[in-house]
Amino acid sequence: MSLYNSKYQDDILGKAKTSRIPNMEWQDVAQELDIALWQKLDKFQGRNNASERTFAVKVMRNTILDLVKFANRQKRQIDSYHLSLDEIMEREYAAEY
């Protein structure tokens, strides 16, 4: 897998392979992390003697949290459309009469 941020390739692949995000393969997670770093690394300012790697790890961690939130939100949305057998039977009965 070729990544734009080759400097952080080991970190990206390590986090991607150990993250458990519903309905996402580790390659997809790696791609999302790579994109997030590509977009945000130029914003690094090095405040409080923080290293660029510390910033990159924080960006990756936050990206993973966002992906997990998104996956859980999608799951809840799908579950909200779930009907019980009783509800289906009531609707069919109401439609008949």
Sequence and secondary structure as in RCSB ss.txt:
>XXXX:A:sequence
MSLYNSKYQDDILGKAKTSRIPNMEWQDVAQELDIALWQKLDKFQGRNNASERTFAVKVMRNTILDLVKFANRQK
RQIDSYHLSLDEIMEREYAAEY
>XXXX:A:secstr
   S GGGHHHHHHHHHH   TT  HHHHHHHHHHHHHHHGGG   GGG  HHHHHHHHHHHHHHHHHHHHHHHH
HHHHHT   HHHHHHHHHHHH 
